[in-house]
Amino acid sequence: MFLSSFFISLLATAYLIPKILFISIRKHLIDQPNARKVHTCVSSRLGGVAFFPAIFFAIGVTVSVFSRFDTNVMEHFMTAGFIMVMCACILLYLIGIADDVVGVSWRVKFVFQIIAAGLIILSGTWVNNLYGICGVWEISAWVGVPLTIFLIVFVINAVNLIDGIDGLASGLSCVALLFLGVLFLYEGKETSSLLAFTTLGALIPFFYYNVFGIAKKRYKIFMGDTGSLVIGLILSILAVKFACLVRQESGGVTYPFIVVAFSVLLVPGFDVIRVVLHRYRAGKPLFLPDKNHIHHKFLALGCSHRKAMFMILALASLFIILNMTLCLYININVLIVLDIVLWTVLHVWLSSKVKKRRDEAARLEQKLIEAGCRNCKERDALKVKFFLEKKAGKVVTIDDIKEKSGAERLRVDSILFDFVEEGLIILEKNGETEHGIYDEKTTIQWFDTRLPLFVENYLMRIMKN
């Protein structure tokens, strides 16, 4: 049943996304690049329009078909609580479409998020146990209901704000849904597991188009607020439902479901908290977009979008596994402090690496000024030259030069070709020497240790021309 719903959702989204992409281009419903965004092409941001219909179509078809063989299936899955979840999703789905098409203020979206969270509360789902966090265990509805509304709104916005580079929000959501789906299935909560796996199926085709789409041909697509609001709501509902479970381990130890539930959302959650605190310390508006998220730091270190995305997904998975492993062996408060310390140390290390890279860029800029470069090609040729000097005696790839030298990627090929024509460097592919014909994986070998001098002479000649 779970596999059926998963594949129906996957196929439905795979069918819908190309259609949405085609309509977006024909009707000019596209996202223009700007100074804050990291993409550099015109792309559709309506990918999330496919999520809600695909998810609930798949669940509806699956439950209807299986109810023919077991009359209890319909009663088991189509509960009043599940219908309330659908109503909340419809609400955010509609406001998301409005925001992606014509724009909606953050205040209006915030109000609708609170209303959606209220609908979830009315279904009977709210956090009623903190499992010993700060010494607190069971809590009353007067505390649990406002806390649940806060958590739902927080998770929705965390997913929305982490959607900064290709595949990051959808990838983190896939990781969270996979873990939650398996955990719910293990605990015997089939309705929640079905929702998790079906949502995972809807995200996989989008992840492919978002990450591997060809932007220059307008095959790139983003989930937009429609997608991030719906996925964020579903994740928050599943996390709250999992946090409400109770199970006694051997020795009378209560399994800390709340820690595991929100561990799957630790990376986007901690990232939002850190960014908001950073804006507060800097005296900036808390809701003003900037480039201080974790993915911006990885990009500042020279990582490609895809590499940064996969590194953050690996980091999220590591935190989940760490918390699931340690939650039964150490105090829950110690585990939370450990998570905070690890997250802080990670960001301190990333910030130091970014500062070092920026200092090197500033020194390079000073060298370029002192060299009296007159145009962009001269500047990029010097950047390539300085990078090769730093890598003297080592084998480097053309990709390395494009990503780490600071030169314009499109100009590196021309500069290296000039170096080859001048006899300054030799290009080698699979052990065979090639002059002027190479691809991204071609390595660059020194002729001898005099190469920097040859490059210097070459640069002097092009500056005189």
N, C-alpha and C positions, 0 to 999 in steps of 0.2 A: 504493500500500500504506500509506504513512504517513498520507495523507488519510483512508483508510478507517478505520484504527485510531483516528485523531483524532476522527472524527465518531461512531463507535460509542461511544467513551468519553464524548464530550460528551452524546449522547442518553441513555446509560445513567445518567449522573449527574443529568441534567435530570429523568429519570423517578424516580430514587430519592430525591432530596432532599425533594420535597413529601411523599412517603410517610413518610420518616423524621421530618419535621416534624410530620405528623399524629399519628404514634405517640408522639412525644415529648410532645405536648400532652395526648393522651388518657391516657398513663401517668405524667404529671407528671415526666418526665425532663427537667427544665428547669434553667436557670442563673439563680440569684437575684443581683440586683445587690448590690454592697457598696461599702465606702469605697475599695477599691483599683481597682475596675473602672470604666471610663468609660461603660459603657452603663447606662441607667436603667430598663430594662424586663426583664420575665421572658422569656427566650429559650432556644431549644434549643441545646445545644452538642454535638450528635451528627452534625453535617454531615459530619465526616471519616469516618463509617462507610461512606459511599458510595464513597470513593476507591479503596480496594484492590480490591473486587470489580469496579468499573467498569473500572479500568485493566487488570487481568489478564484479565478477560472479553473486553475489546476486542482485546488482543494475541492471546489464544488463538483467537478467532474469525477474526481477520485472517490469522494465520499458517496456520491450518488450511485456510481457503478458498484462499489463494494457493498452498499446497503441492499443491493439485490440478492446478495448471497448471505448477508447477515443483517437482520432487521435492527440489531442493536447499534450498528455503526452510525446511523444517522443521529440517534439520540445521544450517542457518546461524543460525537464530534461537533455537531451543530447545536451547541448549548447557548444559553442567553449571554454568557460571558464572551463566547467567540463572536457572536453577532455584534456585541458592543465593541469589540476590537475592530471589526469591519467598519462600523460607523465612525470610529475615531480615525481610522486610516482614510476613509472617504473624505473626512473633513480636512485633513492635512494634504491629501492628494489634490483637492480642489484649490486650496490656498497656494499650494506649490506651483500648480499650473499658472495661476494668476500672476505669481511672482516672476516666473520664468518668461512669461509672454509680455506682460505690461509693467511689471514691477509693483511690489508691495512693501510698505515700510516695515522695519523690524518690529515696531511696536504692535502692528496688526498681527504679524506672524506670531509674536510672543503671546498675545491674547488667545489666538486660536490653538496654540500649543497647550496652554493651560486648560482650555475647554476640552481638548482631546484627552489630556491627562485626567480630567474630571470624569470623563466617560469611562475610562479604565477603572477608576475608583468605584464608580457605580456598578461595575461588573463584579465587585467584591474582591478585587486584587489590590492589596496594599501591604507594605512592609510592616510586619507585626513583631519582628524579633531582630535584634542587632547582634545576637550570638556572642555577647561579651565585649563588644567594642566600647572602650572607655568604661568598662564595668557594667554596661547596660545590656539586659537580656530582653524579655518581653516588654513591649511598649503598647500604650493604649491607642485607640483610633485618633484621639486628639493630637497625638504626636505623629503617628504612622501615616495618616492621610496627607498632611502637609509635606512630610518628608518624601512620600512617594511622588507627589506632584512635582516637587523640586527635582527629584532624581530623574523622572521621565523627561522633563523639560531640559535638564542638564545634558542628558545623553543625546537627545535630539539635536541640540546645538553643538555638542561635541563632534558628532558625525558630520554635521554641516560644515563646521569650521576646519576639520581635518581634510576636507575635500579640496586639496590644493595642488596636487600633481596627479598625473595619469595613474589610475588604478589604486590610489592609496585608500580612499574611503571605501570603495567596493572591495578591495583586497582585505582590509582590516575587518570589514563586515563579514566577508566570507569566512575568515579565520574564526571570528566570534560565533557565527551561526553553526559552523561545523562542530565546534566544541560543545555549544549549547544543545545542538541536536542530538549528539551522542550521549551527553549527560542526561538529558530528559528521557531518552529512550532507556538508559540504564536504570533510571528511577521509576520507570513505568508510566511516565506522563506522556501519553501518545499524542494528545492534541497539540501540546506545545512542541513536541518533537516534529510533528507533521508540518507545523507552521515554520519551524526553523529550516528544515530540509527543503521545503518548497521555496522559501525565500532565497536560500542558497542557490537553487536551480535557476531562479530568475536573474541572479547577479552574475553568474558565470559567463553567459554570452555578452552581457554589457562589459564585463571586465576585459574580454577579448577585444571588443571594438574600441574601448577606451584606451587600452594599452598598446595594441598592435594595429590600430587603425592608421591609415596613411593620411596625415594631416594636409599635406600639400594637394591631395586630391579630394579634400573635404570628406574623408571617411572617418574623421575623428568625431567622437560624441562624448558629451559629459552628462552626468546624471542630473545636474541642476538641483534646485531646491525641491522640485517635485520628488525626485528620487531620494535625496538626503533626508527629507522630512519623513517620508513613509518608512524608509529603512531604519532611520533613527528611532521612530516610534515602535516599530516591531522589535528592535533590539532591546529597547528599554522595557517593553512589556515582558519579553522573555526573561530578561535579567531580574525584574521584580518578581515574576512568578517563581523563578528558580530560588531567589533569596527567601521566599516564603516556605520552602520545603523544610521538613524536619526529619532527621534520621539519627538514631542512636548507634554509635559505634561500640565495639567491644570495650568493656571497662567503664561504660556509662558516659563516654565522651560524645558530645553532640557535634555532628559534622557542620562546620561553619559554611553553610551554603551561601551566605551573603558575600563572603570574600571571594569565593570561586565565581559567583554570578557576575560580579563587577570586575574581576580580573580579566575577563575577556574583552573588557572595554577600558582597560587601564591606560593604554597608550593615548587614545584620543581624549580620555578624561583628564589625565595628568597634563597633557599638552595644553588643553584649554585653561586649566588652573594656572599653569606657569605663565602663559601668554597674558592672561588677565592681570596677574600680579605684576608682570613686567610693565604693562600699560599703566597700571595704577602708580607704580613707583616713578614712571617717567612723566606722570601728570597728563597722560593722553586719554581721550575718551575710551571707555572700556569696550565699546562696540565698533570702534574704528578699525577697519581691516589694515593689516600690516604684513611684514615678512619676518616674523619672529617665531614661526612654528618650527617644529622639529624637522620637517622636510626642507624648509628653507636653509637650515644649518647644513644638512647633508649636501644640498645643491651648492652652498657657498664653499664647501670643501672640494668642489670639482666633480662630484658624482653626477652621473647622468640621471634623468628622471626615473628611468627604469631601475637602475641600480639603487638609488635612494629608496624607491618604493619597496623593493624586495628586502632591503636591509631593515626597514621599519617593520615589515611583516614578520621577519625573523625575530626581531626584538619583541614584538607583541606575543608571538608564540612562546618565546623563552619565558616571559613574565607569567603567562598562563600556566605553563608546565611547572615553573618554580613555585607558584602559589598553590597549585593543586597538590604538589608533592609535600610541601612543608606545612600545610594548614593543620595537619593532624599531629605534628610533632613539636611545634612551637606555639607560644601564645599568640592569639589573633592580633593583639595590639603590637607585639614585637614584629609580626609579619608585615603589618601595614607600615610601620616605621622603616623596616628593611626596604620595602618597595620605594618609599619616599627617598631614602638615602641613595639607593641605586639609581633612581631617576635623576636626582640632583647631581650625583657624581658624573653620570653620563653627560648631562648638559654642561657641566663645568669643563669636562674634557673636550666636548665638541666646541664650546665657545673659545677655549684656548687654541684649538687647532684652526678655527676660523680666523681668530685674531692674528695668528702666525702667518696664515696665508695672505691676509690683507696687508700685513706689514711687508711681506715679500712683494706683493703687487705694488705697494707704494714705492719700495726701493727700485723696482723695475721701471716704474713710471719716471722716477728721478733719473735713471740711466738713459731713458729714451729722450728726456728733455736735454740732458747734457750732450747726447749724441747729435742733437739738432735735426731730428727726423722731420721731414717736410710733408710726408703723406702717409696714408694708412698702410700701404704695402711696405714702406721702409720700417714703420713701427712693428708690423707683424714679422718682418724678416729678422729684426733684432730680437724680438721675443722668442722666435724659434731658435736663433743663434744662442741666446742666453740659456734656453732650456737644454739644448744639446751640450753646451759647455758643462752644465750642472750634471748631465748624465754621461760625461766623458768615460769611455771605457766600458760602457754598458750597451746592451741591445735594447732598443726601444721600438715601439710600434707607432704607426701613423696615428692610430687612435689615441695613444698616450700624448702625442704632440698636440692633437686637436683638443683634447680635454684638459690638459695641464699646462700648456705653454702660455695660455692667455691670448694667443693669436686667433683671429677670426677663422672659424672652422673651414669656411668655403675658400679661404685664401691659402690655407696650409698646403693643399695639393700643388698649387701653382708655385709656391716658394720652393717646395721640395723638388719639383720638376726642374726648376732653374738650377738648384744645387746639383742635381744629377747631370744636367747638361754641361755645367761648368766643371764636372769631374770632382766635386767636393765630397760627395757621399755616394755610397753604393746601396742599392736596394736589393734585398735578398728574400726570396719566397721559396719555401720548402727546399732550402739548400741550393737553389739555382739562382744565379745572378741575373737580374733583370734591370734594364735601364729605361726609366720613363714609363714602364707599365707595371702597375701595382694596384692592390686593393687595400681595404682597411686593415687586413691582418698582416700585410707585408712588414717585415722588420727592417730596421735601418742599422747598417754596420759602418763603423769608422774605417776609412782607409788606413790611417795611422794617427799618431798623436798630434800631427801638425794640422789637423782639421780646423780647430778654432782659428788659426792664423789664416787659412784659406778662406774661411767664411768671412773673416774680417776684410780681406782684400776684395772679396765679392761684394760685400755690402758697400765698401768705399766706391766701387765702380758704379753700382746702381744709383748711389746718391749723387754721383757726378752727372749722370745721364738726364 
